[in-house]
Amino acid sequence: MDVIIAGGGPTGLMLAAELRLHGVRVVVLERDAEPTGIVRALGLHARSIEVMDQRGLLDRFLALGRQYPLGGFFAGISKPSPERLDTAHAYVLGIPQTTTDRLLAEHATEVGAEIRRGCELVGLSQDADGVTAELADGTRLRSRYLVGCDGGRSTVRKLLGVGFPGEPSRVDTLLGEMELTAPPETLAAVVAEVRKTQLRFGAIPLGDGVYRVGVPAEGVAEDRSVPPTLEEVRRQLQVVAGTDLGVHSPRWLSRFGDSTRQAERYRVGRVLLAGDAAHIHPPVGGQGLGLGIQDAFNLGWKLAAEVGGWAPEGLLDSYQSERHPVAADVLANTRAQMELLSTEPGPRAVRRLVAELMDFEDVNRYLIEKIIAIGIRYDFGEGHELLGRRMRDVKLKRGRLYELTHGGRGLLLDRTGRLSVAGWADRIDHVVDGSDELDVPAVLLRPDGHVAWVGEDQQDLLARLPKWFGAAVG
């Protein structure tokens, strides 16, 4: 086996599929015997939607989701969607994580990944040649690399001894899907009144009389993995809202906190961390799912290059140098948003000030771009303003840019017709085409869609290619 992935959530499944696009032999080990029914996330933001589009998956998601406007995602401050966002997908795609997990599992299986359920990793060791994983049933598996995508309580991270500094939870929230007997007009009035002060309270209709109910907990649980009881939910609803809304027949119940932590290192030898195993934060803004998927999107082609033997020096380490600051920024903005959700007088005054500032279009756009992750720019050094940024989808003379990226390879989009990637044709597609939306002679895109070079000089291109795609062949 080339790569073992511990954890079959969206991060692990996305990573498995990315590796398979490059022919890497991969197995996903998932502890749970059956997919969870708990809906941890409710949708995808623009950058994750772009990722699905880049791999030809978006139609599957659009068919099962619903598009919503982007306003109101920063600390729940209600503002209209900003104008002129740099994306072809300026919306939120409402789709439950259970559906996202299923679609990504289907995709990973279709491209040849093996998913083993009911397999819990309990031990690992590594040497110069590979990693040995020990499972709960005593089975041992050997691979060249292992990636821990096993969540905030990551066994892989703990076995590695990687520090996870940050802050523990200060507040808990009870969450679940359940039926209500309260009339719709009563429910609407209660929610409107309580949310004047308690912005962590809510009841979202899901159809068929089922609601997603969230209510602040009484305290901080010692063990958040133990779900609350229906009686605990009822009691907290009475305390916070003055009524239990007649909740009954829960589909699932859970609790979450606002702890904020980040792994000190994303790589130890042949073992790496991604998704919640590398970072946890409050769910405000709905950024966690996308952050993990985008970790996998960044790591997949780099790890595949290492396995394939063509990775230039430092390529795999660039996973941490690029993604660690991105997660740190998400942790910072969720900390800020949690302060703005506080019921204390000081934070409420700051919230009013931020709301006033968001009336400025540039401020509104800046904050939303943080949430939807389209403002990210990796540090590739000095150069064109596009360098280090992901390229938005643009219309070409013969289709769309993202239609050319389904295979997960590099791409030279060349308007001049004079350039060449001879020697790298096994890793890079060369497309001679143009776009009125792209006012540059040519761009070189990495497999994750980030711009690695802009220009029209062949010698300059040849100097840049080895940095990301290794030595030429032939």
Secondary structure, 3 states (H helix, E strand, C coil): CCEEEECCCHHHHHHHHHHHCCCCCEEEEECCCCCCCCCCCCEECHHHHHHHHHCCCHHHHHHHCEEECCCCCCCCCCCCCCCCCCCCCCCEEECCHHHHHHHHHHHHHHCCCEEEECCCEEEEEECCCCEEEEECCCCEEEECEEEECCCCCCHHHHHHCCCCCEECCCCEEEEEEEECCCCHHHHHHHHHHHCCCCCCCEEEEEECCEEEEEEECCCCCCCCCCCCCHHHHHHHHHHHHCCCCCCEEEEEEEEEECCEEECCCCEECCEEECHHHCEECCCCCCCHHHHHHHHHHHHHHHHHHHHHCCCCCCCCCHHHHHHHHHHHHHHHHHHHHHHHCCCCHHHHHHHHHHHHHCCCHHHHHHHHHHHHCCCCECCCCCCCCCCCEECCCCEECCEEHHHHCCCCCEEEEECCCCCCCCCCCCCEEEEECCCCCCCCCEEEECCCCEEEEECCCHHHHHHHHHHHHCCCCC
